[in-house]
Amino acid sequence: MFLISDYLKSENRKLDNETVYSYLEKLEKAYLLHRCSRYDLQGKEILKTQEKFYLADVSLRYSVLGYSEDSVAASLENIVYLELCRRGYTVYIGKLGNCEIDFVAERQNEKLYVQVTQEICSEETEKREYERLLQIRDNYPKYVLRTDPFTGGNYQGIKTMHIADFLLSKDF
């Protein structure tokens, strides 16, 4: 979304939210983007604003922007989103107060919460990823998916998995 607005501004074109959403809608209709709505976990309702958009094919990012280390985390989140959709889940971005849960995935009577991080290399990152899930007071499964070598096990009931293991698992 930011690239569209940056481009239009560089062309000295007027830009408003409706123009950006019009472009995004066209990209959705062309099956290049997926819209992921935000879900308020406290009010139990889908929010009308602040949705995220995920690429239908992660390689599009690399073909346009090239590879950078900064893009890996966003690509991992995109891949997990696509896999949850492929497995038949309806996927939302969770909102819990001021915190964001990467994914709330629902399928029939199933629900799971997923946080995706490239790696946890500081207490601050660990706290951010796990505390958000600990704030959710229900008994649905909660996961933190990561790529670093210290994956596996549980943290206060939250399952920690390597992203590859999650993607290859037949349990979901």
Backbone as JSON Lines, residues from 0, in Angstrom:
{"i":0,"aa":"M","n":[0.83,-1.17,0.0],"ca":[0.0,0.0,0.0],"c":[0.88,1.25,0.0]}
{"i":1,"aa":"F","n":[1.97,1.23,0.72],"ca":[2.84,2.39,0.79],"c":[3.52,2.65,-0.54]}
{"i":2,"aa":"L","n":[3.86,1.6,-1.27],"ca":[4.5,1.79,-2.56],"c":[3.55,2.46,-3.54]}
{"i":3,"aa":"I","n":[2.3,2.11,-3.52],"ca":[1.33,2.74,-4.4],"c":[1.23,4.23,-4.08]}
{"i":4,"aa":"S","n":[1.09,4.54,-2.81],"ca":[0.96,5.95,-2.42],"c":[2.23,6.72,-2.75]}
{"i":5,"aa":"D","n":[3.39,6.12,-2.52],"ca":[4.66,6.78,-2.84],"c":[4.77,7.07,-4.33]}
{"i":6,"aa":"Y","n":[4.39,6.08,-5.13],"ca":[4.45,6.26,-6.58],"c":[3.52,7.38,-7.03]}
{"i":7,"aa":"L","n":[2.29,7.36,-6.55],"ca":[1.33,8.39,-6.96],"c":[1.77,9.79,-6.53]}
{"i":8,"aa":"K","n":[2.32,9.89,-5.34],"ca":[2.82,11.19,-4.88],"c":[3.99,11.66,-5.72]}
{"i":9,"aa":"S","n":[4.88,10.74,-6.11],"ca":[6.01,11.12,-6.96],"c":[5.56,11.6,-8.33]}
{"i":10,"aa":"E","n":[4.39,11.17,-8.75],"ca":[3.81,11.61,-10.02],"c":[2.97,12.86,-9.84]}
{"i":11,"aa":"N","n":[3.01,13.45,-8.63],"ca":[2.23,14.65,-8.3],"c":[0.73,14.46,-8.5]}
{"i":12,"aa":"R","n":[0.26,13.28,-8.2],"ca":[-1.17,13.0,-8.28],"c":[-1.77,13.11,-6.89]}
{"i":13,"aa":"K","n":[-2.98,13.6,-6.86],"ca":[-3.68,13.65,-5.58],"c":[-3.98,12.22,-5.14]}
{"i":14,"aa":"L","n":[-3.91,12.03,-3.84],"ca":[-4.1,10.69,-3.32],"c":[-5.01,10.73,-2.11]}
{"i":15,"aa":"D","n":[-5.99,9.88,-2.1],"ca":[-6.81,9.73,-0.91],"c":[-6.98,8.24,-0.64]}
{"i":16,"aa":"N","n":[-7.55,7.92,0.48],"ca":[-7.71,6.51,0.87],"c":[-8.52,5.73,-0.15]}
{"i":17,"aa":"E","n":[-9.53,6.35,-0.72],"ca":[-10.36,5.66,-1.7],"c":[-9.56,5.23,-2.92]}
{"i":18,"aa":"T","n":[-8.62,6.06,-3.34],"ca":[-7.77,5.7,-4.49],"c":[-6.92,4.48,-4.16]}
{"i":19,"aa":"V","n":[-6.32,4.49,-2.99],"ca":[-5.47,3.36,-2.59],"c":[-6.32,2.1,-2.49]}
{"i":20,"aa":"Y","n":[-7.49,2.2,-1.85],"ca":[-8.35,1.01,-1.72],"c":[-8.85,0.53,-3.08]}
{"i":21,"aa":"S","n":[-9.04,1.44,-4.0],"ca":[-9.44,1.05,-5.35],"c":[-8.35,0.21,-6.01]}
{"i":22,"aa":"Y","n":[-7.1,0.65,-5.88],"ca":[-5.98,-0.13,-6.41],"c":[-5.88,-1.49,-5.72]}
{"i":23,"aa":"L","n":[-6.01,-1.49,-4.41],"ca":[-5.91,-2.76,-3.67],"c":[-7.03,-3.72,-4.08]}
{"i":24,"aa":"E","n":[-8.22,-3.19,-4.28],"ca":[-9.35,-4.03,-4.71],"c":[-9.07,-4.65,-6.08]}
{"i":25,"aa":"K","n":[-8.49,-3.87,-6.97],"ca":[-8.16,-4.4,-8.3],"c":[-7.09,-5.5,-8.2]}
{"i":26,"aa":"L","n":[-6.12,-5.29,-7.32],"ca":[-5.09,-6.32,-7.13],"c":[-5.68,-7.59,-6.51]}
{"i":27,"aa":"E","n":[-6.66,-7.44,-5.65],"ca":[-7.36,-8.61,-5.1],"c":[-8.11,-9.35,-6.19]}
{"i":28,"aa":"K","n":[-8.83,-8.6,-7.01],"ca":[-9.61,-9.22,-8.1],"c":[-8.72,-9.91,-9.12]}
{"i":29,"aa":"A","n":[-7.48,-9.45,-9.22],"ca":[-6.51,-10.09,-10.12],"c":[-5.79,-11.26,-9.43]}
{"i":30,"aa":"Y","n":[-6.2,-11.57,-8.21],"ca":[-5.63,-12.67,-7.42],"c":[-4.14,-12.47,-7.11]}
{"i":31,"aa":"L","n":[-3.75,-11.22,-6.96],"ca":[-2.37,-10.94,-6.58],"c":[-2.24,-10.68,-5.09]}
{"i":32,"aa":"L","n":[-3.32,-10.25,-4.46],"ca":[-3.33,-9.95,-3.03],"c":[-4.49,-10.65,-2.34]}
{"i":33,"aa":"H","n":[-4.29,-10.93,-1.06],"ca":[-5.35,-11.43,-0.17],"c":[-5.56,-10.4,0.92]}
{"i":34,"aa":"R","n":[-6.81,-10.07,1.16],"ca":[-7.15,-9.15,2.25],"c":[-7.39,-9.97,3.51]}
{"i":35,"aa":"C","n":[-6.77,-9.58,4.6],"ca":[-6.95,-10.26,5.88],"c":[-7.52,-9.25,6.87]}
{"i":36,"aa":"S","n":[-8.76,-9.48,7.27],"ca":[-9.44,-8.56,8.17],"c":[-8.91,-8.66,9.58]}
{"i":37,"aa":"R","n":[-9.13,-7.62,10.33],"ca":[-8.74,-7.56,11.73],"c":[-9.93,-7.99,12.58]}
{"i":38,"aa":"Y","n":[-9.66,-8.81,13.6],"ca":[-10.71,-9.35,14.47],"c":[-10.45,-8.91,15.91]}
{"i":39,"aa":"D","n":[-11.42,-8.25,16.5],"ca":[-11.32,-7.79,17.89],"c":[-11.65,-8.96,18.81]}
{"i":40,"aa":"L","n":[-10.65,-9.45,19.51],"ca":[-10.83,-10.62,20.37],"c":[-11.68,-10.31,21.6]}
{"i":41,"aa":"Q","n":[-11.7,-9.06,22.06],"ca":[-12.51,-8.71,23.22],"c":[-13.96,-8.51,22.82]}
{"i":42,"aa":"G","n":[-14.2,-7.77,21.74],"ca":[-15.56,-7.51,21.3],"c":[-16.12,-8.61,20.41]}
{"i":43,"aa":"K","n":[-15.28,-9.56,20.02],"ca":[-15.66,-10.69,19.18],"c":[-16.35,-10.24,17.89]}
{"i":44,"aa":"E","n":[-15.71,-9.28,17.22],"ca":[-16.26,-8.79,15.96],"c":[-15.15,-8.47,14.97]}
{"i":45,"aa":"I","n":[-15.5,-8.57,13.68],"ca":[-14.57,-8.22,12.62],"c":[-14.58,-6.71,12.47]}
{"i":46,"aa":"L","n":[-13.4,-6.12,12.46],"ca":[-13.29,-4.67,12.34],"c":[-13.29,-4.27,10.87]}
{"i":47,"aa":"K","n":[-13.79,-3.1,10.61],"ca":[-13.92,-2.63,9.23],"c":[-12.66,-1.95,8.71]}
{"i":48,"aa":"T","n":[-11.7,-1.71,9.56],"ca":[-10.49,-1.0,9.15],"c":[-9.25,-1.77,9.58]}
{"i":49,"aa":"Q","n":[-8.13,-1.28,9.16],"ca":[-6.81,-1.78,9.55],"c":[-6.52,-3.21,9.12]}
{"i":50,"aa":"E","n":[-7.1,-3.63,8.01],"ca":[-6.79,-4.95,7.52],"c":[-5.37,-4.96,6.96]}
{"i":51,"aa":"K","n":[-4.87,-6.17,6.74],"ca":[-3.55,-6.33,6.13],"c":[-3.76,-7.02,4.79]}
{"i":52,"aa":"F","n":[-2.76,-6.87,3.93],"ca":[-2.8,-7.52,2.63],"c":[-1.58,-8.42,2.5]}
{"i":53,"aa":"Y","n":[-1.82,-9.62,2.0],"ca":[-0.73,-10.58,1.8],"c":[-0.65,-10.93,0.33]}
{"i":54,"aa":"L","n":[0.56,-11.13,-0.15],"ca":[0.77,-11.51,-1.54],"c":[0.27,-12.93,-1.78]}
{"i":55,"aa":"A","n":[-0.33,-13.16,-2.93],"ca":[-0.78,-14.49,-3.3],"c":[0.41,-15.4,-3.6]}
{"i":56,"aa":"D","n":[1.53,-14.82,-3.97],"ca":[2.76,-15.57,-4.25],"c":[3.92,-14.75,-3.7]}
{"i":57,"aa":"V","n":[4.59,-15.3,-2.71],"ca":[5.66,-14.56,-2.02],"c":[6.8,-14.2,-2.96]}
{"i":58,"aa":"S","n":[6.98,-14.97,-4.01],"ca":[8.08,-14.67,-4.93],"c":[7.87,-13.35,-5.67]}
{"i":59,"aa":"L","n":[6.64,-12.85,-5.72],"ca":[6.4,-11.55,-6.34],"c":[7.21,-10.46,-5.66]}
{"i":60,"aa":"R","n":[7.3,-10.53,-4.36],"ca":[8.06,-9.53,-3.59],"c":[9.53,-9.52,-4.04]}
{"i":61,"aa":"Y","n":[10.1,-10.73,-4.17],"ca":[11.5,-10.82,-4.55],"c":[11.73,-10.41,-6.0]}
{"i":62,"aa":"S","n":[10.77,-10.71,-6.88],"ca":[10.94,-10.35,-8.28],"c":[10.89,-8.84,-8.48]}
{"i":63,"aa":"V","n":[10.13,-8.14,-7.63],"ca":[10.01,-6.69,-7.77],"c":[11.06,-5.96,-6.94]}
{"i":64,"aa":"L","n":[11.24,-6.37,-5.7],"ca":[12.11,-5.64,-4.78],"c":[13.47,-6.28,-4.57]}
{"i":65,"aa":"G","n":[13.63,-7.51,-4.99],"ca":[14.87,-8.22,-4.73],"c":[14.91,-8.72,-3.29]}
{"i":66,"aa":"Y","n":[15.96,-9.42,-2.96],"ca":[16.09,-9.98,-1.62],"c":[16.74,-8.97,-0.68]}
{"i":67,"aa":"S","n":[16.23,-8.92,0.53],"ca":[16.9,-8.18,1.59],"c":[16.6,-8.91,2.9]}
{"i":68,"aa":"E","n":[17.53,-8.83,3.82],"ca":[17.33,-9.5,5.1],"c":[16.1,-8.98,5.83]}
{"i":69,"aa":"D","n":[15.77,-7.72,5.61],"ca":[14.62,-7.11,6.28],"c":[13.29,-7.68,5.79]}
{"i":70,"aa":"S","n":[13.29,-8.27,4.6],"ca":[12.02,-8.78,4.06],"c":[11.71,-10.21,4.5]}
{"i":71,"aa":"V","n":[12.64,-10.89,5.15],"ca":[12.45,-12.29,5.51],"c":[11.29,-12.47,6.49]}
{"i":72,"aa":"A","n":[11.23,-11.65,7.53],"ca":[10.17,-11.79,8.54],"c":[8.79,-11.61,7.92]}
{"i":73,"aa":"A","n":[8.63,-10.61,7.07],"ca":[7.34,-10.38,6.42],"c":[6.99,-11.53,5.48]}
{"i":74,"aa":"S","n":[7.99,-12.08,4.8],"ca":[7.74,-13.22,3.91],"c":[7.31,-14.45,4.69]}
{"i":75,"aa":"L","n":[7.93,-14.68,5.85],"ca":[7.54,-15.82,6.68],"c":[6.09,-15.7,7.13]}
{"i":76,"aa":"E","n":[5.71,-14.5,7.55],"ca":[4.33,-14.27,7.97],"c":[3.39,-14.51,6.79]}
{"i":77,"aa":"N","n":[3.76,-14.05,5.61],"ca":[2.96,-14.24,4.41],"c":[2.78,-15.73,4.11]}
{"i":78,"aa":"I","n":[3.87,-16.49,4.23],"ca":[3.83,-17.93,3.95],"c":[2.9,-18.65,4.92]}
{"i":79,"aa":"V","n":[2.98,-18.32,6.19],"ca":[2.11,-18.96,7.18],"c":[0.65,-18.6,6.9]}
{"i":80,"aa":"Y","n":[0.38,-17.35,6.55],"ca":[-0.98,-16.94,6.2],"c":[-1.52,-17.8,5.04]}
{"i":81,"aa":"L","n":[-0.74,-17.91,3.98],"ca":[-1.17,-18.69,2.81],"c":[-1.41,-20.15,3.17]}
{"i":82,"aa":"E","n":[-0.57,-20.71,4.02],"ca":[-0.73,-22.12,4.41],"c":[-1.99,-22.33,5.23]}
{"i":83,"aa":"L","n":[-2.27,-21.42,6.15],"ca":[-3.5,-21.53,6.94],"c":[-4.72,-21.46,6.02]}
{"i":84,"aa":"C","n":[-4.7,-20.56,5.06],"ca":[-5.8,-20.47,4.09],"c":[-5.92,-21.76,3.28]}
{"i":85,"aa":"R","n":[-4.79,-22.29,2.83],"ca":[-4.79,-23.51,2.04],"c":[-5.4,-24.68,2.81]}
{"i":86,"aa":"R","n":[-5.21,-24.67,4.11],"ca":[-5.75,-25.74,4.95],"c":[-7.22,-25.52,5.33]}
{"i":87,"aa":"G","n":[-7.83,-24.51,4.78],"ca":[-9.26,-24.31,4.98],"c":[-9.64,-23.41,6.14]}
{"i":88,"aa":"Y","n":[-8.69,-22.75,6.74],"ca":[-8.99,-21.84,7.84],"c":[-9.44,-20.48,7.29]}
{"i":89,"aa":"T","n":[-10.33,-19.84,8.01],"ca":[-10.61,-18.43,7.81],"c":[-9.63,-17.72,8.73]}
{"i":90,"aa":"V","n":[-8.85,-16.81,8.18],"ca":[-7.74,-16.22,8.92],"c":[-7.99,-14.73,9.14]}
{"i":91,"aa":"Y","n":[-7.73,-14.29,10.37],"ca":[-7.85,-12.89,10.75],"c":[-6.56,-12.45,11.43]}
{"i":92,"aa":"I","n":[-6.37,-11.14,11.47],"ca":[-5.35,-10.54,12.31],"c":[-6.05,-10.26,13.64]}
{"i":93,"aa":"G","n":[-5.52,-10.74,14.73],"ca":[-6.16,-10.55,16.03],"c":[-5.8,-9.21,16.65]}
{"i":94,"aa":"K","n":[-6.8,-8.57,17.23],"ca":[-6.57,-7.33,17.97],"c":[-7.0,-7.57,19.41]}
{"i":95,"aa":"L","n":[-6.08,-7.34,20.32],"ca":[-6.35,-7.53,21.74],"c":[-5.82,-6.29,22.46]}
{"i":96,"aa":"G","n":[-6.71,-5.35,22.72],"ca":[-6.28,-4.06,23.27],"c":[-5.4,-3.37,22.26]}
{"i":97,"aa":"N","n":[-4.19,-3.02,22.67],"ca":[-3.23,-2.38,21.76],"c":[-2.3,-3.38,21.1]}
{"i":98,"aa":"C","n":[-2.49,-4.66,21.37],"ca":[-1.6,-5.7,20.84],"c":[-2.19,-6.34,19.59]}
{"i":99,"aa":"E","n":[-1.29,-6.84,18.76],"ca":[-1.7,-7.57,17.57],"c":[-1.27,-9.02,17.7]}
{"i":100,"aa":"I","n":[-2.21,-9.92,17.43],"ca":[-1.92,-11.35,17.31],"c":[-1.78,-11.59,15.81]}
{"i":101,"aa":"D","n":[-0.68,-12.18,15.38],"ca":[-0.45,-12.32,13.94],"c":[-1.64,-12.98,13.26]}
{"i":102,"aa":"F","n":[-2.1,-14.13,13.79],"ca":[-3.21,-14.82,13.14],"c":[-4.15,-15.46,14.14]}
{"i":103,"aa":"V","n":[-5.43,-15.29,13.87],"ca":[-6.5,-16.04,14.52],"c":[-7.09,-16.86,13.39]}
{"i":104,"aa":"A","n":[-6.97,-18.17,13.46],"ca":[-7.41,-19.04,12.38],"c":[-8.58,-19.9,12.87]}
{"i":105,"aa":"E","n":[-9.68,-19.87,12.12],"ca":[-10.88,-20.62,12.5],"c":[-11.29,-21.55,11.37]}
{"i":106,"aa":"R","n":[-11.72,-22.76,11.78],"ca":[-12.23,-23.74,10.82],"c":[-13.24,-24.59,11.57]}
{"i":107,"aa":"Q","n":[-14.5,-24.52,11.17],"ca":[-15.59,-25.21,11.86],"c":[-15.54,-24.9,13.35]}
{"i":108,"aa":"N","n":[-15.35,-25.9,14.2],"ca":[-15.29,-25.66,15.64],"c":[-13.87,-25.51,16.17]}
{"i":109,"aa":"E","n":[-12.91,-25.38,15.26],"ca":[-11.51,-25.25,15.65],"c":[-11.09,-23.79,15.61]}
{"i":110,"aa":"K","n":[-10.14,-23.46,16.46],"ca":[-9.54,-22.13,16.44],"c":[-8.11,-22.28,16.91]}
{"i":111,"aa":"L","n":[-7.22,-21.52,16.33],"ca":[-5.85,-21.47,16.84],"c":[-5.3,-20.07,16.65]}
{"i":112,"aa":"Y","n":[-4.35,-19.76,17.53],"ca":[-3.69,-18.46,17.52],"c":[-2.23,-18.68,17.16]}
{"i":113,"aa":"V","n":[-1.71,-17.83,16.28],"ca":[-0.35,-18.03,15.79],"c":[0.41,-16.71,15.79]}
{"i":114,"aa":"Q","n":[1.6,-16.75,16.37],"ca":[2.56,-15.66,16.28],"c":[3.72,-16.16,15.42]}
{"i":115,"aa":"V","n":[4.19,-15.34,14.51],"ca":[5.29,-15.7,13.63],"c":[6.44,-14.73,13.88]}
{"i":116,"aa":"T","n":[7.62,-15.28,14.11],"ca":[8.8,-14.43,14.28],"c":[9.98,-15.14,13.64]}
{"i":117,"aa":"Q","n":[10.85,-14.36,13.07],"ca":[12.02,-14.96,12.44],"c":[12.9,-15.62,13.49]}
{"i":118,"aa":"E","n":[13.18,-14.89,14.55],"ca":[13.97,-15.46,15.63],"c":[13.72,-14.66,16.9]}
{"i":119,"aa":"I","n":[14.01,-15.31,18.01],"ca":[13.9,-14.63,19.29],"c":[15.32,-14.54,19.83]}
{"i":120,"aa":"C","n":[15.87,-13.33,19.77],"ca":[17.26,-13.15,20.2],"c":[17.37,-12.17,21.35]}
{"i":121,"aa":"S","n":[16.22,-11.78,21.91],"ca":[16.26,-10.88,23.07],"c":[15.06,-11.16,23.96]}
{"i":122,"aa":"E","n":[15.18,-10.78,25.21],"ca":[14.06,-10.93,26.15],"c":[12.87,-10.1,25.7]}
{"i":123,"aa":"E","n":[13.14,-8.96,25.11],"ca":[12.08,-8.08,24.64],"c":[11.23,-8.76,23.55]}
{"i":124,"aa":"T","n":[11.9,-9.4,22.6],"ca":[11.19,-10.11,21.54],"c":[10.42,-11.29,22.11]}
{"i":125,"aa":"E","n":[11.05,-12.03,23.01],"ca":[10.38,-13.18,23.62],"c":[9.13,-12.73,24.38]}
{"i":126,"aa":"K","n":[9.25,-11.68,25.14],"ca":[8.11,-11.16,25.9],"c":[6.99,-10.73,24.96]}
{"i":127,"aa":"R","n":[7.36,-10.0,23.89],"ca":[6.36,-9.52,22.94],"c":[5.59,-10.67,22.3]}
{"i":128,"aa":"E","n":[6.29,-11.7,21.87],"ca":[5.64,-12.81,21.16],"c":[4.77,-13.67,22.08]}
{"i":129,"aa":"Y","n":[5.24,-13.95,23.27],"ca":[4.5,-14.85,24.17],"c":[3.44,-14.13,25.0]}
{"i":130,"aa":"E","n":[3.74,-12.94,25.47],"ca":[2.8,-12.23,26.35],"c":[1.47,-11.97,25.66]}
{"i":131,"aa":"R","n":[1.51,-11.66,24.39],"ca":[0.27,-11.41,23.65],"c":[-0.63,-12.63,23.69]}
{"i":132,"aa":"L","n":[-0.04,-13.78,23.49],"ca":[-0.84,-15.01,23.5],"c":[-1.31,-15.36,24.91]}
{"i":133,"aa":"L","n":[-0.48,-15.05,25.91],"ca":[-0.87,-15.34,27.29],"c":[-2.06,-14.49,27.74]}
{"i":134,"aa":"Q","n":[-2.28,-13.36,27.1],"ca":[-3.41,-12.49,27.44],"c":[-4.75,-13.08,26.98]}
{"i":135,"aa":"I","n":[-4.71,-14.01,26.05],"ca":[-5.94,-14.62,25.54],"c":[-6.38,-15.68,26.54]}
{"i":136,"aa":"R","n":[-7.57,-15.52,27.08],"ca":[-8.05,-16.38,28.16],"c":[-9.03,-17.43,27.68]}
{"i":137,"aa":"D","n":[-8.64,-18.21,26.69],"ca":[-9.45,-19.36,26.31],"c":[-8.51,-20.56,26.15]}
{"i":138,"aa":"N","n":[-9.05,-21.68,25.82],"ca":[-8.25,-22.9,25.8],"c":[-7.91,-23.39,24.4]}
{"i":139,"aa":"Y","n":[-8.03,-22.51,23.41],"ca":[-7.65,-22.91,22.06],"c":[-6.13,-22.93,21.96]}
{"i":140,"aa":"P","n":[-5.59,-23.77,21.07],"ca":[-4.13,-23.88,20.93],"c":[-3.49,-22.56,20.49]}
{"i":141,"aa":"K","n":[-2.31,-22.33,21.05],"ca":[-1.54,-21.13,20.75],"c":[-0.13,-21.55,20.33]}
{"i":142,"aa":"Y","n":[0.37,-20.9,19.27],"ca":[1.67,-21.27,18.72],"c":[2.55,-20.05,18.5]}
{"i":143,"aa":"V","n":[3.83,-20.22,18.74],"ca":[4.84,-19.27,18.3],"c":[5.72,-20.02,17.32]}
{"i":144,"aa":"L","n":[5.75,-19.53,16.07],"ca":[6.52,-20.16,15.01],"c":[7.76,-19.32,14.76]}
{"i":145,"aa":"R","n":[8.91,-19.99,14.66],"ca":[10.17,-19.27,14.5],"c":[11.14,-20.1,13.68]}
{"i":146,"aa":"T","n":[12.23,-19.48,13.26],"ca":[13.21,-20.17,12.42],"c":[14.53,-20.44,13.13]}
{"i":147,"aa":"D","n":[14.7,-19.89,14.3],"ca":[15.98,-20.05,14.97],"c":[16.12,-21.46,15.55]}
{"i":148,"aa":"P","n":[17.32,-21.85,15.95],"ca":[17.56,-23.23,16.38],"c":[16.89,-23.62,17.7]}
{"i":149,"aa":"F","n":[16.46,-22.67,18.5],"ca":[15.9,-23.0,19.81],"c":[14.38,-23.11,19.75]}
{"i":150,"aa":"T","n":[13.91,-23.95,18.87],"ca":[12.47,-24.13,18.75],"c":[12.08,-25.47,19.34]}
{"i":151,"aa":"G","n":[10.84,-25.58,19.66],"ca":[10.33,-26.82,20.24],"c":[10.01,-26.62,21.7]}
{"i":152,"aa":"G","n":[9.0,-27.32,22.16],"ca":[8.63,-27.24,23.55],"c":[7.46,-26.31,23.79]}
{"i":153,"aa":"N","n":[7.22,-26.06,25.06],"ca":[6.09,-25.23,25.47],"c":[6.57,-24.13,26.4]}
{"i":154,"aa":"Y","n":[5.85,-23.02,26.34],"ca":[6.09,-21.91,27.25],"c":[4.74,-21.55,27.84]}
{"i":155,"aa":"Q","n":[4.5,-21.96,29.05],"ca":[3.23,-21.72,29.75],"c":[2.03,-22.13,28.89]}
{"i":156,"aa":"G","n":[2.14,-23.28,28.23],"ca":[1.04,-23.81,27.43],"c":[1.06,-23.38,25.98]}
{"i":157,"aa":"I","n":[1.98,-22.5,25.61],"ca":[2.09,-22.05,24.23],"c":[3.13,-22.93,23.54]}
{"i":158,"aa":"K","n":[2.74,-23.58,22.46],"ca":[3.66,-24.47,21.76],"c":[4.58,-23.66,20.86]}
{"i":159,"aa":"T","n":[5.87,-23.95,20.97],"ca":[6.87,-23.3,20.13],"c":[7.32,-24.3,19.08]}
{"i":160,"aa":"M","n":[7.28,-23.88,17.82],"ca":[7.63,-24.78,16.72],"c":[8.5,-24.04,15.7]}
{"i":161,"aa":"H","n":[9.32,-24.81,15.02],"ca":[10.01,-24.28,13.85],"c":[8.95,-24.11,12.76]}
{"i":162,"aa":"I","n":[9.04,-23.03,12.01],"ca":[8.04,-22.76,10.98],"c":[7.95,-23.92,9.99]}
{"i":163,"aa":"A","n":[9.08,-24.5,9.61],"ca":[9.06,-25.62,8.66],"c":[8.27,-26.8,9.22]}
{"i":164,"aa":"D","n":[8.42,-27.08,10.5],"ca":[7.68,-28.19,11.12],"c":[6.18,-27.91,11.1]}
{"i":165,"aa":"F","n":[5.8,-26.68,11.36],"ca":[4.39,-26.3,11.31],"c":[3.84,-26.46,9.89]}
{"i":166,"aa":"L","n":[4.59,-25.98,8.91],"ca":[4.13,-26.05,7.53],"c":[4.01,-27.47,7.02]}
{"i":167,"aa":"L","n":[4.87,-28.36,7.51],"ca":[4.87,-29.75,7.06],"c":[3.97,-30.65,7.88]}
{"i":168,"aa":"S","n":[3.5,-30.18,9.02],"ca":[2.68,-30.99,9.92],"c":[1.31,-31.28,9.31]}
{"i":169,"aa":"K","n":[0.83,-32.45,9.57],"ca":[-0.51,-32.82,9.12],"c":[-1.53,-32.67,10.25]}
{"i":170,"aa":"D","n":[-1.11,-32.1,11.38],"ca":[-1.98,-31.96,12.54],"c":[-2.96,-30.8,12.42]}
{"i":171,"aa":"F","n":[-2.8,-29.96,11.44],"ca":[-3.64,-28.76,11.38],"c":[-4.54,-28.79,10.19]}
